[in-house]
Every structure is written in C-alpha cells, then in structure tokens.
Amino acid sequence: MVYTKVHICLQFMGMLMVLSMSTFFRTVVVLGPPKPPSPESIIGILKFGRVEGALLVPAIIDGLCRSPSGLAVLRTLKYIHYVGAPLGVESAKKLAPDVSVLPVIGSTEAGGYITKLRHDTEDWDYVEFNAHLGAELEPRPGGLHELVFVRKPEYAATQQIFILYPNLDRFETKDLWTEHPTRKGLWKIVGRTDDYVTLAHADGIYASTVEQEIERHELVQAALIVAMAS
C-alpha cells in the first residue's frame, strides 16, 4: 500500500491524527509548528515535506489562495480537506479543477463521519455517506434533514457512537443537511437544529443557512445572526 503524507495544522488534533491515521490508514502525518501557522510556513511545509494532501481550516486555505505562491503550492496536492467552517466559494473555484477539495465533518461524540472520497469540480461542498456508517437523513422542517445514526450490528465497527452510549439504538446528531437537487445521495451540511431562531410572527429561520448566504457577498467577511430577548 502506498503511504501518503498529510499536513495537519490543527494542533489540538495532532496526537489523535498521528495515532489514528498512521495506524488505520497507513498514513505518515506531518505536523505543523507549535504556534499559529503563517502562510509562509505552510508553503514551506507543503513544498519541502513531500506532502500529498492537507487538512486545513478554511481561513488558511483562503489566505493561501489570495497569493500566487500559495495557490500554486495548493494546486500541487492530490487533495485538500477543510474542517471547522465552510470554505470560501472563490477559493474552491480556484482549486477544484486541479485538486480534490473535500469537507471533513464530524462531532465530539461520533467522531468523523465516514464519507466517500470524491473529486468533484462543481459540487465539492457535498458529501456522500459510506453505506457502512448506518447513517440516515430524517426529514425536518424547512425541507432539511437531520443526520441520525441507527444502530446496526453489522456496522458495529464504524458506529463508535454506540460504544460511548451503549444504551442507545439511535443517536440524533442535530446536524442539518440538504440533498443535492438533482444528484440524489449527495448531501451538504447547512446548520444545526439548535441554531433555529424563532421570529416575532412565530415562524423561524435556521441562522447558519442565512449567514452563509450573506457571506457570499464579496464585501462581507463574516455574518452572525443572534436572537435578542425582548
């Protein structure tokens, strides 16, 4: 099996990644410096560490994509995983034709959600769940779906959530997803059940979905919707 080197900039995940990825995925993990990384240090690691793939937060990817040298080194990779927040659309457009751009999604309780590796130049922000995960997408208000893990004995090896909660037969993640309008089986995370904001006329919105739409404007760096008590 071919060994792949992966650069991880999330230091709090470092030890977990070193132990789990090197053990179960036969991967050599390259850790970044023990301080907030700079674009220059990331470029140096990717250039001289013989790195084939990277797990980075979107802010770092967006920063690298704004410089010719950063964009050039990212395009030499086979894949880029982003974690922690949505990736900027403009950054993805620059990278997706050359690199597999893939979201990494998980939770503290269930760990990383096992999704299929895909190279998709258009629908890079969608994921396809592995059939052996026991994941079900249950309908919720607003045309959204909640990811729910349902215990299945044949999938015990990939359902560590039920080792943590042995008394449960189902675990509701509170993660909300929307299915691709034409490509069934592809899902995009859009928010959480607990960021539902009730409006004065008794209807409501999922704050994270509206925030993402506002952030698409080129003059908006970040958006935050909060509910104010009257």
LINWOVEN-V67102 format. One line per field, one symbol per residue. phi: phi as a letter, one per 20 degrees, with the letter a starting at -180 (. if undefined). psi: psi as a letter, one per 40 degrees, with the letter a starting at -180 (. if undefined). Layout:
BEGIN
phi = ???
psi = ???
END
This chain:
BEGIN
phi = .eedeceddeffegfgfgffffeedlceedeeffbgfdgffffffffdeledbcdcfgfffffffedgfffffffeeebcedboafegffffffegfdcfecfdcabgfemfffcffcdcfddfeeccfffeemecdefcgnmdcdfcedfcgfdgfddfgeffcfeedbcefmedccegfcdfndccfcrcfededeefenebcegfffgfffffffedebcbdceefe
psi = ihhhhhhhegdeedddddddddddefhhhhiaifihiidddddddddeefhdiihiidddddddeeidddddddeeidihhiidiiihddddddddddihhhihiaiddeahhhiihihhedfdeiihihdedfhihhiiieeiihhhhhhhdefddegededdgeeieihheehhihihddgiehihheaidefhhhideeaiihddddddddedhdehdiihhihhh.
END
